[in-house]
Amino acid sequence: MNQSESQGLNPSLARCSVSHHNGAMSAATTPRRVGYIGLGNLGFHLAHSLLKAGHTLTVTDINKELAEPLLAAGAQWADTAKGVAEASDVVFTCLPSPQVIDRVVTGPDGLLAGLAAGGTWIDNSTNDQEETLRLAALCAEHGVRMLESPVTGGVHKAAAGDITVLVGGDEDLYEEHAELLATIGNPVLHMGPLGSAAVIKVITNMLAFIHLVAAGEALMLAKRGGLDLTKSFEAILNSSGNSFVHETESQVILNGSYNINFTMDLAVKDLGFAMEFGRRFGVPLDLAGSTMQTFIRARSQYGGSAWSSQVVKLLEDALDTDLRAPGFPEELQ
């Protein structure tokens, strides 16, 4: 990103526009031909919301089994990203890394090979800001416009249609698709020009990972201090020390499943984005840097596919003390 682009982000981050929805298609909504590529933990639910809202949906994933519930509910299947794009006017993606996003968009069977001029690509992935700007420029060469639209709040929020949608892109393009975006989440926040959403999404994830490590330390302090963990959970929940992460991830830690549907690999990737922004913008990120090292150790210990909340298990293993309490769910609903 050049200097002028960086400076151009600053005023836009000071204000945002907000859309809300009630989870159902309004009478004014016109069904659209929509595609979805990437049906993982988040993408499946976002695609399902589009289908429930009455849009014509075409999907693909490297694992067709993930699409079976959508196909049973009326979605169509395409073997390639190109096939999805050929059947759609708007194509959403939710993919795990910049490398996969690039391949899905620019490959010979990719999105740009099939999406007609005048179409729109909306990326729900958490991607590198410079990559987003580069791919948007390639899209423009094909007559395709792009919105970045990462989501935040957790898989259970996506399943309920209440996940927060962070949007970056031209104001007119956002307005054109605001109603469509409102079918996948609530609220929908337009952060400013393309690249803005990449910054704020990384910030929100950075905070979540810091809060997660802190929550683990807090619960361990309670356990080793002889406190009842259920009562300690409630006390933190109703205190100035509460956080969204404690409300959610602490529950699956206390259950022992750690199942937050978000992996160590993804956490380390997103913390890497945060550290890069810190270098680029000249901001020392002491807490984020320490948290990233903790996650790197946890990934080495438990594997990249382990749930990110297992970072707390490092402390449990080090002290030979588990953080378990009855009555907490195995997975958030």
C-alpha positions, 0 to 999 in steps of 0.5 A: 500500500502506498503512502496516499492510500494509507493516508486515505484510510484515516478519515474513513475510520473515524465514522461508519454507517450502520445497517440493521435487519430482523433476519427475514427478507423484506417485501422490498428485497428482490431475490438475486443470483448469489454464489458462495465459495468456501463452506467452512465453519463460518462460510456454511452459515453465511451461505445458509443465511443467503439461502434462507433469505430467498436468494438463488444460491450456487455453492462450491468447496473442496469438500462437497459433503459440506454443501449437502445440507445446503443442496438439500435446502435448494442450493445448486452445486458447481464444481469450480469457482468459475462455475459458481461465478458463471451462475451468479451476479454476486459472489461471496467467498470465505477462505482460510488464507491469502494464498487460497483467496488468490488461487480461488479468485485468479486461477484458470478455474477461478472467480474472475474467469466466470464472473461477468463484467458488472458483477460483484465479489464480496470477500468474507475472509480475513485477508491481508490489506495489501492483498485485498487492494491488489485483487480489487485492482485485478477485478477492476480490469475485468469490470468486476467490483469488490467489497471486503466484508469480514465478519466477527463475533463467532460461528454461533453468531453466524448461525443465528444471523447476528454476526457483525459484518465489517465492510470496506469499499466504495460507498455506492457499491456498499449501498447497492449491496447493503440489504444483501449483506444484512441477510448474513449478519447484524449489524452491518458496519461500513468502515470506509474505503477498501482496506478499512475493514481489513484493519478493523477486523484484525484489531478485533481479532487481536483484542479477542486473542489477548482477552482469551489468554487473560481469561485463562490466567484469571480462571486459573488464578481463581482455581488455584485460589480455591474458588468455585469456577462456576461462581468465578465465571459468574462473578467475572461475567457481572464485573468490570473485568467481563469481556465478550471472550469470557462470556463465550470462550470461557464456557467451552474452556470450562466444559473441556471441549475448547470447541470455538470452531476457530483454529490455532493456524487462523489465530496465528495468521491473524496475529501476524496481520496485527503485528504487520500493521503495528510495524507499518503504522508505527504502533508498538504492540507489546501485548499482541506480540506476547500473545502471538508468542503464546499462540505459537507455543500452543500451536507447536504443542497441540497442532495448527488444527487445534481450537484456538481456545486451547491456548489456555491448556498451556497454562493448565498443563504447566500447572497440572491443573485443569479448568473444569466446571459442570453445566457448561456447553460443549459448543456454543449455540 
